[in-house]
Amino acid sequence: MPITGHHHISMYTKDARQNKYFYTEILGLRLVEKTVNQDNPTMYHLFYGDQTGTPGTLLTFFEMPNLGKHHPGTNSIARLALLVPDKQALDFFEARLNRYEIQTTTSTYLGQQALAFQDPDGLELILIDNHDRKIPEVWQHNPYSDIPENLQILGMGPVELRLRDIRPTADFLVDILGYQPLSADVYSLDSKGLYSDFVLVEDNGERVKPGRGYVHHIAVSVPTDEDLEAIRQKIDQLSGSNSGIIDRYFFKSLYYRHNKIMYEFATEAPGFIIDTPIENLGETLTLPDFLEDRRAEIENNLEEI
């Protein structure tokens, strides 16, 4: 399968303004796209990443002001890791997060030094010392952040799934999507890097109850429209339905739920500079062409952030 790694991961937030402050002002990511949920344009859909929102650096959030508390549990995308260059960067973020009164825990994760904490919605995050391991060459720094380039977050790292039965997911990753088993619970497209890893954790506890901080889906990256069509043909042969290919304007996508987890397959192009200069990304509300005639209505239903 023509998959190159993670593309983005999408979560729920209760407060878009608070969410924007945390990810841009504290973690130093860039808001590269301020748009709406195309299936429900009454809610914001925010994208954070590197300078241009390169696939693999993207965290996205749907704002739902009426969300209740999230109850973590099994059959879920439980937490995600972000890569930082080295131990110096980990120390920098530990001090920075503590300065903002955000509790942190130091540990190791997949053999690397790590720093665990939660965002304002309770989403579990881990910063991992990448320690010279491979990352995609296309990843960029964020020149709009006050964090020095040599300390900035690089992009997404391992994504952790908690499942009652990990075997179907392991088989799906290996036999259908082409991942390599690095151990009994880690699956990767590149044994020299952490940027594409899935970590499978067996969890027989209570099932997850979605709320603020819930992870809705994980998207993996495919280079071209032709590659996405090849994936559609293969996914069509599996049990269960899929969304078919959907034009999301910034990329094309296909969604498929397997063993309780929602996967998205998303193209790398055209990206967020399709209609916005690099220097102006994230400044104004961007709508796909098919929603432009509803702009006034949509803007009236959103609180400016």
N, C-alpha and C positions, 0 to 999 in steps of 0.2 A: 504494500500500500504506500502511496506517495505522501507520507506524513513526515514533516520536518521537526516537529516538537509542539510545545504548547502555543496556542494563538492568544487566547484570553480566558479569563475566568469571571463569572458573573454572580453577583451577590445582591442581597436586599439591604437597603438602608432606610432608617426611619426619618432621617433629617439630611437633606442634600447639602445644606450650608455647612453643617458640622462635619459631614463626610468630606466635603471639598477642603475644608481647613486642615483636617487631619492628614489627608493624603498629599496635599500640596505643600503646606506650611511646615508640617512636622516630618513626614517621610521624604519630602522633596521630589515627589513625582510631578509630572506636568499634566494638567487637565488639557487633553488634546481634543476632546469632543464633548460638547454639551448638546445633547439631542434628546429625543423622547423614545419611549418604548414604541416601536412601530406597530405592535399589536394592540397597544393601549396608550395612545398619545396623551393621556391625561397625566402621565407620570414621567419624570426625568429619567434619562439613561445617560450616565456620566462615564467617560472613559479616561483613565489615567495611564501614563506610560512614560517612555523616553521622549526625546525632542519631537518626534513625529508620530508616536504611537506605533512603533514597530511591533509586528506580531511576536509574541513571547514576552513582551514587557507590559502587557495590558491587563489592568484590573478594571472591571466595569460594575456599575451599581445602578439598580432600579430603586427610585425613591418611592416608598409607600408610607405616608405619614401615620396611618392608622395601625401599623404593625404592632403586634404584641411581642412578648418575650420569646426568644428562640430557645428551644430545648434540644441540646445536642443529643445525638443518638446514632444508632446503626443505620445501615443502608443510606449513607450520605457521603457527600464530599466534605470532609471534616475540617481540614485546615490546609493552608497553602504556605509555601516557603518562598521567600525572596532572597536573591543572591546579592551579597556585597563582596567587594574585592578581597578583603583580608581581615585579619584580627584587629588591625587599627580601626577599620570601619565599624566592626562590631562594637568596639569600645566607645567609639564616637556616638553610635546610635543608642547604646546603653545610657550614656550620660545625657544625651539629648532627650530621650523618652522619659527618664527619671526627672529631668528638669521640668517637664510638662506634667509631672505627677502620674505617669503611666507606669504601672508595675511591670517589671521584667524579671525573667528567670533565665539564667545561663545554664547551658547543658551541652550535650553533643547530639547530633542528628545525622544519621547515615555516616558516622565516623568523622564528621566535621564539627567544629565549634559553632554554637548556635545561640540565639537569643529569642526567647518566646515572649509574647505579649498579646494583648487584644486591642482591637480598634474600638471606637466609641459604641458600636453596635454589638460588641462581644464576639466579633469574628476572630478566630484563632489564627495568628500569624507567627511565622518563624523567620528570622533573618539568619542566613547561613554563610559562613566564611567559604567563599568559592575556592580560595587557596590555589589559584593558577589553573584550575580545571577549565576545560573548554567551554566557551559560550559562542553563540552565533556572531559572526563578524559584522552583521548588519545592525546589531544593537548599538545605540548611541547614548551619550550623556545628555543631561538636561541643562542647557546653558541658562535657563530661566530660574534655576534654584540657587539658594544661598549656600547650599552644601557644596564643598569643594569637589571637583570632578573625581578625584582619586578616592573619595569616600562614599560616593553616591550608590544607591541601589542600582544594580545592573539590569535585573529582569526577573522573570519567574523562575523558581526552582521546583523541587518536588511537590506534587499534589497528593494529599493523603486521603484515601477512601477507606471508610469503615463499613464492613459488610458482615452479614451473618454467615455468608458462604463466599470465600474469596475465589474458589476454584473456577466458577463460570467466568468471572472477570479476568482472571489470569489467562484462561484459555482464549477469551475474546481479544485481549491485548496481544498475545503471542500469535495465535493461529489466524486471526482476521486482520489485525492492524499492523503486525510485523514488529512488535516490540521484542526486546531480548530480556530473558530473566537474568538479573544480576545476582539474585538470591531468592529465597523462598517468598519474599514479600516486596521486592523492588524490581520494577520493569522499566526499561529504558530503550531509547533509540540510539544512544551514544554512550558507551561505557566510559568515555573520557570526560563526560560532563554531567552535571546535575540538572540541566535546563529542560529535559524532556521526561523526567522520571515520574512514575506513579508508585506510590507506596500503599500496599494493601494490608489493612489491619483487620483481623477477625474480631468481631464484636457481637456477642449474643445478647446484648442488653436491650433496652427499650428503643423503639424506632424513633428517629428524629421527628421533631415537631417544628415545622418552619416558622420563623419569625424574623426579627431584625438580626442581621448577621448571618442569615442562612445562605448557603451557596447553592444557586439554582442549577448551574451547569458548568462544565469544563469544555472549552473549545480547543481542538487541535488544528494545526496549521497545514494546509495543502497549497502547493505553489500556484496552480493554475485552474481555470475553469474545466479544462480537460481532465485534470487529476480529480477534481470533485465529481465529475461525471463517472469516472472509473470507480470511485468509492460508492456512488449511488448504486451502480450496477451490482456491486458486491454486497452492499447492505440490503438491497432488495431481495437477495436470496436467503436472508436470515429470517427467523421468526419475529413476529411483531411488526408493527407499522413504523414508517419513518415519515418525515415531513415533506420529502421531495426537496428539490433545490429551490431555495428562496433567495431572491435578490435583496440584500440588506443595504444596498446603495454603496456602502464603504467596502463591502466584500459580499461574496455569495456563500450561503450556508446550507447545510443539511443537518437535521436533528434526529437523533435515534436514542431511545432509552434501552439500556441493557442492564440486567441485574440490579434494577432500581436506580441506576445512575444515568442522568441525562448527558449525552455527549453531543457536541456540535463539531462539525467539520467545516472549517472556514477558509476561504481563499486569502492569499497574501495581498492581493490587489483588488481594487485600485487604491485603497487606503484613504486616510483622512485629508490628504492634500488634493483630493479630486476636485474640490470646490473652494478651498481655503488656502491662502499663503501660509507657509510654515510659521511665520512670526505672529499670525493672528489665530492660530488654532486655539479652540476652547473659549474664545472671547465672547461669541454671540451664539444664540440658539441656531443650530443647523438642522434643517429638515430635508429629508429625501424629496425628490421631485413630486412624488405622488401625494405628499402631505402639504405642499406649499400653498395650495388654495385654501387650506384650513389654518394658516399661520395665525391670523388674528384670534380665532377661537382657541387655539392651542396655547398661545401666549397668555391669554386672559385667564386660563385655568392653572397657570404655573406661577409660583412665587419666585421672584428674581433672586438668584444666589450670587 
